[in-house]
Amino acid sequence: MRYALLAFALLAIPVRSECGPITYTLREGRFFGGAPGPSRDLTSSGAFTPVTNVALPATYSTGGPSPVTFTGNTTAQGAPLELRAANTVVAQSSTALQFNVAPFGDTSFVTLVQSGLQENGVVVTGSSGTGYLLPHFRVDGTFTDAHASAFGQLGICAGISGCLATGLDNSSAGVQTLDVTFTPDIGAQTAFTFGTPFQFFFFLSSGISSGTSGTLAPGSVSADFRLRLLGFSVVDANGNDISGAVVHSDLAPVPEPAVGALLLLGLAALRRRRP
C-alpha cells in the first residue's frame, strides 16, 4: 500500500484547451448473488464535456428473510471536474463470492466500482525530447466498517501508456475519513515526447473485499469517495520542472488554495523517490 501527500506549483503549468475528445467510463460490479457473468458487472460510457453530469446507480438484493444487499453509485461531472465511487454492502447472512469470468472460481472480491476519464490527443509543447506529465489529484471521503472480516478498499490509477494501480487505504473498524493528494511516479507510464499527441487517462476505484476467499460473512461495509484533478506538473527524469512547458488539454483542473501549502513537501518527496 502506498500513501502519497504530494503537491506542486499547480498554477505554474499552463493548460490550454483544443484537444481531442474526452470520454467517461462508469462501472458497478458485484461478485455475489445470481449467476456469475456480465449481468453482475454494469458499465456506462460516453462523451465528457464541461456540462456532463452522469451517474450509474445500482442496487441488488439476494432476497429472502436474511438478504445480502448492494447499493452502488458512480458519477462523473464536468464543472467542477469530479469523479465519485460509492458502494455499500449489508449482509444479513453469508453468501458465496465468485469471479464473473469463466471458470467462475472463488474470489475475495465482494464489489468493485470505478469512475474514470480518458482524453485522446493531449499534447505538451515548450521543449523537446522526453518529459513526464504528472497529474495531481485530491481524493477524499469516508469508510464505514461494521464487519469482522470484510473491509473497504480505495485505489487510483493514472497514466499515459498504462498505469500502476495504487492502493490509497483500506478500512478498519468504525468510521474513517480520508483526505489525501496523489501524484503518480515518474516512469514509463507517465513519459511522453514533446509535440507528439498521446492518450491520458485516470480512474478512481472503490471496492469491498472479504477476508475469506469464496465467502462473505454477515456484516456491513461502505465506502464513498470523490476525486478532483488539481493540476499538472511537467518534469524531467529527476523531478525538476521543465520551464516553458504547456499542456494542451481540455481537462479543467480545480486548484485549491490549501494545496499550495504543500508545494515544498511535494517537490522534496518526489525527488527522494528517484534513485
KARA-V323703 format. One record per backbone hydrogen bond with DSSP energy under -1.0 kcal/mol. NH is the residue of the N-H (numbers start at 1). CO is the residue of the C=O. If there is no record, write none. Layout:
# KARA-V323703
nh,co
NH,CO
NH,CO
This chain:
# KARA-V323703
nh,co
2,167
10,8
12,9
16,247
23,118
24,46
25,116
26,44
27,114
28,42
29,112
30,40
31,110
40,37
41,38
42,28
44,26
46,24
48,22
52,49
54,76
56,74
58,72
60,70
62,68
69,90
70,60
71,88
72,58
73,86
74,56
75,84
76,54
77,82
78,52
82,77
83,227
84,75
85,225
86,73
87,223
88,71
89,221
90,69
91,219
92,67
95,216
97,214
98,31
99,105
104,101
107,97
110,208
111,208
112,29
113,206
114,27
115,204
116,25
117,202
118,23
119,200
120,21
122,198
123,248
125,246
131,192
132,235
133,190
134,233
136,231
137,182
138,228
139,180
140,226
141,178
142,224
143,176
144,222
145,174
146,220
151,209
153,207
154,169
155,205
156,166
157,203
159,201
160,189
166,156
168,154
169,154
171,152
174,145
176,143
178,141
180,139
182,137
190,187
192,131
194,129
195,124
196,193
198,122
200,119
201,159
202,117
203,157
204,115
205,155
206,113
207,153
208,111
209,151
210,108
214,107
215,212
216,95
219,91
220,146
221,89
222,144
223,87
224,142
225,85
226,140
227,83
228,138
230,136
231,136
233,134
235,132
236,240
239,236
242,234
245,242
246,125
247,14
248,123
249,16
254,229
259,256
260,257
262,259
263,260
266,262
267,263
268,264
269,265
270,266
271,267
272,268
273,269
